[in-house]
């Protein structure tokens, strides 16, 4: 009897953990005003960025990660592909004309981010 109770408790705990791990994480959206600094180190920090519709916004990428995967940032919806030299700031100027969510990634499409235009 005790083993069945223990299995039920552990199973319930595992269900809660799996739900939290896969569905419970919320995206942290960072709002850019005129410009925003994005650290490129093991991904993009921040990786979800909100920018205003019809307003010129500068995204400044600063790459500290020596991984060759993160040498480029690609924004296909904006027709942008920029090389990111190590330890240098690279600016990308956006002036979106439509609302929506637009993905960006590294050159190998392994690390991702999202631009939310509102």
C-alpha positions as CSV (number, residue, x, y, z in Angstrom):
1,X,0.0,0.0,0.0
2,X,2.8,2.4,0.9
3,X,4.6,1.8,-2.4
4,X,1.4,2.7,-4.4
5,X,1.1,6.0,-2.5
6,X,4.7,6.8,-3.0
7,X,4.5,6.0,-6.8
8,X,1.3,8.2,-7.0
9,X,3.1,11.1,-5.3
10,X,6.2,10.8,-7.4
11,X,4.1,10.5,-10.6
12,X,2.1,13.6,-9.7
13,X,5.3,15.5,-8.9
14,X,6.8,14.5,-12.2
15,X,3.7,15.6,-14.1
16,X,3.8,19.0,-12.4
17,X,7.6,19.3,-13.3
18,X,7.0,18.4,-16.9
19,X,4.2,20.9,-17.2
20,X,6.3,23.7,-15.7
21,X,9.4,22.9,-17.8
22,X,7.6,22.8,-21.2
23,X,4.6,25.0,-20.8
24,X,5.1,27.1,-17.7
25,X,8.0,29.3,-18.9
26,X,7.0,32.7,-20.0
27,X,8.9,34.8,-22.6
28,X,10.4,37.9,-21.1
29,X,9.7,40.7,-23.7
30,X,12.1,43.6,-23.6
31,X,10.7,46.9,-25.0
32,X,13.1,48.9,-27.2
33,X,12.6,52.6,-27.4
34,X,15.1,54.2,-29.7
35,X,17.8,51.5,-29.4
36,X,18.6,48.3,-27.5
37,X,21.8,46.5,-26.6
38,X,21.8,42.7,-27.3
39,X,24.5,40.5,-25.8
40,X,25.4,37.6,-28.1
41,X,26.8,35.0,-25.7
42,X,25.4,31.5,-25.7
43,X,22.4,32.9,-27.6
44,X,20.8,36.4,-27.6
45,X,20.1,38.3,-24.4
46,X,17.4,39.5,-24.6
47,X,16.0,37.1,-27.2
48,X,12.4,38.6,-27.4
49,X,12.3,42.3,-28.3
50,X,9.3,44.6,-28.8
51,X,9.8,47.5,-31.1
52,X,7.2,50.1,-32.2
53,X,5.6,50.1,-35.6
54,X,6.8,52.7,-38.1
55,X,9.6,54.0,-35.8
56,X,13.3,53.6,-36.5
57,X,14.9,51.4,-33.9
58,X,18.6,50.5,-33.6
59,X,19.5,47.0,-32.3
60,X,23.2,46.9,-31.2
61,X,24.6,43.4,-31.1
62,X,27.7,42.8,-29.1
63,X,29.2,39.3,-29.5
64,X,31.3,37.9,-26.7
65,X,30.9,34.2,-27.6
66,X,33.7,32.9,-29.8
67,X,31.5,30.2,-31.3
68,X,31.5,30.4,-35.1
69,X,27.7,29.7,-35.0
70,X,27.1,33.1,-33.6
71,X,29.2,35.0,-36.1
72,X,26.1,36.2,-38.0
73,X,22.7,37.4,-37.2
74,X,20.0,36.7,-39.8
75,X,16.7,38.5,-40.0
76,X,15.0,37.0,-43.1
77,X,11.8,39.1,-42.9
78,X,13.9,42.3,-43.0
79,X,16.4,41.0,-45.6
80,X,19.3,41.4,-43.1
81,X,22.3,39.3,-42.7
82,X,25.1,40.9,-40.6
83,X,28.5,39.6,-39.6
84,X,29.2,40.0,-35.9
85,X,32.9,40.4,-35.1
86,X,34.0,39.2,-31.7
87,X,34.0,42.0,-29.0
88,X,32.6,44.6,-31.4
89,X,29.3,46.4,-31.5
90,X,27.3,46.0,-34.8
91,X,24.2,48.1,-35.3
92,X,21.1,47.0,-37.2
93,X,18.5,49.7,-37.9
94,X,14.9,48.6,-38.3
95,X,11.9,50.6,-39.4
96,X,9.1,48.0,-39.5
97,X,6.0,48.8,-41.6
98,X,3.8,45.9,-40.5
99,X,2.8,44.5,-37.1
100,X,3.7,40.9,-36.2
101,X,6.3,38.6,-34.9
102,X,9.6,38.3,-36.8
103,X,12.2,35.6,-36.1
104,X,15.9,36.2,-36.2
105,X,18.7,33.6,-35.7
106,X,22.4,32.9,-36.0
107,X,23.8,31.9,-39.4
108,X,23.5,28.2,-38.6
109,X,19.9,28.6,-37.4
110,X,20.7,27.1,-34.0
111,X,20.1,30.1,-31.8
112,X,16.9,32.1,-32.1
113,X,15.2,35.3,-31.1
114,X,12.0,37.1,-31.9
115,X,11.1,40.7,-32.7
116,X,7.6,41.7,-31.8
117,X,6.3,44.8,-33.7
118,X,3.3,46.5,-32.1
